Amino acid sequence: MKKETTSSRLQQIMIERNLRQVDILKRVLPYCEKLGVKMNKSDISQYVAGKTKPSQDKLVVLGKALDVSESWLMGLDVSKERAPSSDDNLRSDYLYELPTQKKSNGILIPVLGRVAAGLPIEAIENIIDYEEITQEMAMSGEFFGLKIKGDSMEPRICDGDVVIVRKQDDADAGNIVIALVNGQDATCKRLNKYSSGIGLQSLNPKYEPMMFTKQDINDIPVKILGKVVELRGKL
């Protein structure tokens, strides 16, 4: 009897084995080449998010690459273990050894490449990866990750780092926030508050603060999307 979905099973594997979407892609590429199946990062993202389901040939590739039963991966109430075959022993520079790690009870949240006006934060075309947060953190609100672009928040937050953001439409002075200005891509800045309005300040001193009056906040507009609660630096 079917109890779960391919999406939930992929998320389970990602947590158990400390995998990112890019790690799954690296695992499947050799099997794709051998079996003549096309699969890309967007496919993986949509499967994990539950937006689409893998076709049978792609399900086979995922099962082989992740060393799990295709039936289990479909969400069926069967054993996770797969019957060994010659293809399952395939190795190449794309593959990692499976890490041994304790099971985690964490929650996966989407990491976005961009956030813009008119697009839901969870829009699938914006999701580039997933990060894990604790259940305790997840119970305190709604969260998403955002990949930082540029050097405006250096030296503390660097280009390519991921910040974990709790969704909220306001924050205290001094907090690092994600703000949307004039409908453009979201920006990460320190929030300053004044009687006349707010300032969005970069940590990098070469950038001037962005100042907005109360009228600007309504007219431009300027919108706080969330508060940065954690930094996940990338090597």
Disulfide bonds with the S-S distance in Angstrom:
none
